[in-house]
């Protein structure tokens, strides 16, 4: 059984088009499915919990699949409602940025994405556990939170909002705890990465891998000179190795924001000042295209 959870508002109409393509694909393959629609912030989690409850009583993960159609925010909500003992989770990208899909090499073509879910291979990938929440792509604090707020308020692109904020940006103070050590940073942002990019194409951590059993801690410190001058390198992923960028591969760590009370996970903002994170190797039960 296939349980579709769709966000029709994602991607300026892409959600509706991708849903139609997914439903047609399942019909063409004579496969049983039902569809639920995300009707408000947070409902994706509840719909995933409902689908997994039904799946658990009808064969479990060997015969049931939840399909999330939407952007990174939709994937985040659905992931947080999943019981992977009951069903696997397939993703059909339909957002504006589709950042996780880039790192995971999930096709933006809905028919190809569905082909991988229905006829592809089962794979186990990582996610980041942050307290009681799961994060699929990137979770962080600092500038990214302010940019997300401005982007939502003015309906601009992430990069446009980033450029505007960087003109007079003042760094955050964060405390990073890992391996029994505590270090304080003045930084533009600090984030844990499972995927390689965020913000609709900003290559925050090109070395990150979604299935290596590790998470990447990226600390972008205050550079010498105007912060905005470092933006081209940051957007292109050329900040790795720069003196103002620190990249740490780890299993777990904690970021505490000293002068703010908001963090983001997969582009969703939460009122909190702590990201206590650890990688969950192979915890995300999903699918990938067959290359043979």
C-alpha positions as CSV (number, residue, x, y, z in Angstrom):
1,X,0.0,0.0,0.0
2,X,1.2,3.5,-0.8
3,X,0.3,6.4,1.4
4,X,0.7,9.7,-0.3
5,X,1.1,12.9,1.8
6,X,1.1,15.9,-0.5
7,X,1.7,19.6,0.0
8,X,-0.2,21.3,-2.9
9,X,1.2,24.7,-2.0
10,X,4.8,23.7,-2.4
11,X,6.9,25.0,-5.2
12,X,4.4,27.5,-6.7
13,X,2.3,24.8,-8.2
14,X,4.9,22.1,-8.4
15,X,3.2,20.2,-5.6
16,X,-0.1,19.7,-7.5
17,X,1.7,18.7,-10.7
18,X,3.9,16.2,-8.9
19,X,0.9,14.7,-7.1
20,X,-0.9,14.1,-10.4
21,X,2.3,12.5,-11.8
22,X,2.6,10.3,-8.8
23,X,-1.0,9.2,-8.8
24,X,-0.9,8.4,-12.5
25,X,2.3,6.4,-12.1
26,X,0.7,4.3,-9.4
27,X,-2.5,3.8,-11.4
28,X,-0.5,2.8,-14.5
29,X,1.3,0.1,-12.4
30,X,-2.0,-1.1,-10.8
31,X,-0.9,-0.2,-7.3
32,X,-3.2,0.6,-4.4
33,X,-2.8,4.0,-2.8
34,X,-4.5,6.7,-0.8
35,X,-3.8,10.4,-0.6
36,X,-3.8,12.9,2.3
37,X,-3.1,16.6,2.0
38,X,-1.1,18.8,4.3
39,X,-3.5,21.5,5.4
40,X,-1.4,23.5,7.8
41,X,1.9,23.8,9.5
42,X,2.8,20.6,11.3
43,X,0.0,18.4,9.8
44,X,2.5,16.4,7.8
45,X,3.8,14.8,11.0
46,X,0.2,13.8,12.1
47,X,-0.6,12.4,8.6
48,X,2.6,10.3,8.6
49,X,1.7,8.9,12.1
50,X,-1.7,8.0,10.8
51,X,-0.3,6.3,7.7
52,X,2.2,4.3,9.8
53,X,-0.5,3.2,12.2
54,X,-2.5,1.8,9.3
55,X,0.6,0.3,7.7
56,X,1.7,-1.4,10.9
57,X,-1.6,-3.4,10.9
58,X,-1.2,-4.4,7.2
59,X,2.2,-6.0,6.7
60,X,4.6,-3.3,8.1
61,X,7.6,-1.9,6.2
62,X,8.0,-4.8,3.8
63,X,4.7,-4.0,2.1
64,X,4.0,-0.3,2.8
65,X,5.4,3.0,1.7
66,X,4.7,6.6,2.6
67,X,5.3,9.0,-0.2
68,X,6.0,12.7,0.7
69,X,5.4,15.2,-2.0
70,X,6.7,18.7,-1.3
71,X,9.8,20.6,-0.4
72,X,12.3,20.2,2.4
73,X,9.8,21.5,5.0
74,X,7.3,18.9,4.0
75,X,10.0,16.2,4.1
76,X,10.9,17.4,7.6
77,X,7.3,17.1,8.9
78,X,6.7,13.7,7.4
79,X,10.1,12.3,8.6
80,X,9.1,13.4,12.2
81,X,5.9,11.3,12.0
82,X,7.5,8.2,10.6
83,X,7.6,4.8,12.2
84,X,10.2,3.0,10.1
85,X,9.1,-0.4,11.5
86,X,5.8,0.2,9.8
87,X,6.7,1.8,6.4
88,X,9.5,3.1,4.3
89,X,9.5,6.8,3.1
90,X,9.9,7.8,-0.5
91,X,10.4,11.5,-1.5
92,X,9.1,13.3,-4.5
93,X,10.7,16.8,-4.6
94,X,8.2,19.6,-5.3
95,X,9.7,22.6,-3.4
96,X,11.4,25.8,-4.5
97,X,14.9,24.7,-3.4
98,X,14.8,20.9,-3.1
99,X,18.1,21.1,-1.3
100,X,18.0,17.6,0.3
101,X,17.2,16.1,-3.1
102,X,20.4,17.5,-4.5
103,X,22.6,15.8,-1.9
104,X,20.5,12.6,-2.1
105,X,20.5,12.6,-5.9
106,X,16.7,12.3,-6.1
107,X,15.3,13.3,-9.5
108,X,13.3,16.5,-9.8
109,X,11.2,14.7,-12.4
110,X,8.3,13.2,-10.5
111,X,8.0,10.1,-12.8
112,X,11.6,9.3,-12.3
113,X,11.4,9.8,-8.6
114,X,8.3,7.5,-8.5
115,X,10.2,4.9,-10.6
116,X,12.9,4.8,-7.8
117,X,10.3,4.4,-5.1
118,X,8.3,1.7,-6.8
119,X,10.9,-0.2,-8.8
120,X,14.2,1.0,-7.3
121,X,16.3,-0.4,-4.5
122,X,15.8,-0.1,-0.7
123,X,18.5,2.0,0.9
124,X,19.2,3.1,4.5
125,X,20.4,6.7,4.9
126,X,21.2,8.9,7.9
127,X,19.3,11.6,9.6
128,X,20.2,13.9,12.5
129,X,18.4,13.5,15.8
130,X,18.1,16.9,17.6
131,X,16.5,16.4,21.0
132,X,13.1,14.8,20.2
133,X,13.1,16.0,16.6
134,X,14.6,14.5,13.4
135,X,16.4,16.6,10.8
136,X,17.0,15.3,7.3
137,X,19.2,18.0,5.7
138,X,20.6,20.9,7.7
139,X,19.9,22.3,11.2
140,X,21.5,25.5,12.4
141,X,21.4,28.9,14.0
142,X,22.6,32.4,13.4
143,X,22.2,34.2,10.1
144,X,20.2,31.4,8.5
145,X,17.4,31.9,10.9
146,X,17.2,35.6,10.2
147,X,17.3,35.0,6.5
148,X,14.5,32.5,6.7
149,X,12.3,34.9,8.6
150,X,13.0,37.7,6.1
151,X,12.4,35.4,3.2
152,X,9.0,34.4,4.6
153,X,8.0,38.0,5.4
154,X,8.9,39.5,2.0
155,X,8.5,36.4,-0.2
156,X,12.0,36.9,-1.6
157,X,14.6,34.3,-2.5
158,X,16.9,33.1,0.2
159,X,20.0,34.5,-1.5
160,X,18.3,38.0,-1.9
161,X,17.5,38.0,1.8
162,X,21.0,36.8,2.7
163,X,22.6,39.7,0.7
164,X,20.3,42.3,2.3
165,X,21.1,41.1,5.9
166,X,24.8,40.8,5.3
167,X,25.3,44.5,4.7
168,X,25.1,45.3,8.4
169,X,25.3,41.9,9.9
170,X,26.6,41.5,13.5
171,X,27.9,38.1,14.4
172,X,26.3,35.7,16.9
173,X,28.0,34.2,19.9
174,X,27.7,30.4,20.0
175,X,29.1,27.8,22.3
176,X,30.0,24.5,20.8
177,X,30.4,21.4,22.9
178,X,32.0,18.2,21.5
179,X,34.3,15.4,22.7
180,X,34.2,16.8,26.2
181,X,35.4,20.2,25.0
182,X,33.6,23.5,25.0
183,X,34.6,26.4,22.7
184,X,33.0,29.8,22.0
185,X,32.8,31.4,18.6
186,X,31.8,34.7,17.1
187,X,30.2,33.5,14.0
188,X,27.9,34.2,11.1
189,X,26.2,30.9,11.5
190,X,26.8,27.4,12.9
191,X,25.0,24.3,11.5
192,X,24.9,20.5,11.5
193,X,24.8,19.1,8.0
194,X,23.6,15.8,6.6
195,X,23.0,17.1,3.2
196,X,25.3,19.3,1.1
197,X,23.3,22.5,0.6
198,X,20.5,24.7,1.9
199,X,18.7,27.9,1.1
200,X,17.9,27.0,-2.5
201,X,21.4,26.2,-3.6
202,X,23.9,27.6,-1.1
203,X,26.6,24.9,-0.9
204,X,27.0,25.0,2.9
205,X,28.9,21.7,3.2
206,X,29.9,20.1,-0.1
207,X,31.8,17.2,1.6
208,X,28.8,16.1,3.5
209,X,27.3,12.6,2.7
210,X,23.9,11.4,3.6
211,X,25.0,7.8,4.2
212,X,28.4,7.9,5.8
213,X,27.2,7.6,9.4
214,X,28.6,11.0,10.3
215,X,27.3,14.5,10.5
216,X,29.3,17.6,9.5
217,X,29.5,20.6,11.8
218,X,30.1,23.8,9.8
219,X,31.0,27.0,11.7
220,X,31.2,30.1,9.5
221,X,33.1,32.7,11.6
222,X,33.2,36.4,11.2
223,X,35.6,37.0,8.3
224,X,38.0,40.0,8.2
225,X,36.4,42.9,6.4
226,X,32.7,43.2,5.5
227,X,30.8,39.9,5.8
228,X,29.1,40.4,2.5
229,X,32.5,40.2,0.7
230,X,32.7,36.5,1.7
231,X,29.3,35.7,0.3
232,X,30.3,34.6,-3.2
233,X,32.7,32.0,-1.8
234,X,30.1,30.9,0.8
235,X,27.3,30.4,-1.8
236,X,29.6,28.5,-4.2
237,X,30.9,26.2,-1.4
238,X,34.4,27.6,-1.7
239,X,34.6,28.5,1.9
240,X,35.9,25.1,3.0
241,X,39.5,25.6,4.1
242,X,39.2,29.4,4.5
243,X,40.4,30.7,7.9
244,X,36.8,31.9,8.6
245,X,35.2,28.5,8.1
246,X,35.7,25.6,10.4
247,X,34.5,22.1,9.2
248,X,34.3,19.3,11.8
249,X,33.1,15.7,11.1
250,X,31.5,14.2,14.2
251,X,29.0,11.8,15.6
252,X,27.4,14.2,18.1
253,X,27.8,17.7,19.3
254,X,25.8,20.6,20.9
255,X,25.4,24.2,19.8
256,X,24.1,26.7,22.3
257,X,23.2,30.2,21.1
258,X,24.2,32.8,23.6
259,X,22.3,35.8,22.3
260,X,19.2,34.5,20.4
261,X,16.4,32.1,20.9
262,X,15.6,30.5,17.5
263,X,17.0,27.7,15.5
264,X,16.1,26.1,12.1
265,X,15.7,22.5,11.0
266,X,15.2,21.8,7.3
267,X,14.1,25.4,6.9
268,X,11.5,25.2,9.7
269,X,12.1,27.7,12.6
270,X,11.8,26.6,16.2
271,X,11.9,28.8,19.3
272,X,15.0,27.3,21.0
273,X,18.6,28.2,21.8
274,X,20.1,24.7,21.8
275,X,20.8,22.2,19.1
276,X,21.9,19.0,20.8
277,X,22.5,16.7,17.9
278,X,23.7,13.3,17.0
279,X,23.7,11.3,13.8
280,X,21.4,8.3,13.4
281,X,23.3,6.0,10.9
282,X,20.9,4.3,8.5
283,X,17.8,5.4,10.4
284,X,16.1,6.8,7.3
285,X,14.6,3.8,5.4
286,X,14.0,5.0,1.8
287,X,14.7,4.2,-1.9
288,X,17.2,4.9,-4.6
289,X,17.3,4.5,-8.4
290,X,18.7,1.3,-9.8
291,X,21.8,1.9,-11.9
292,X,22.1,-1.6,-13.3
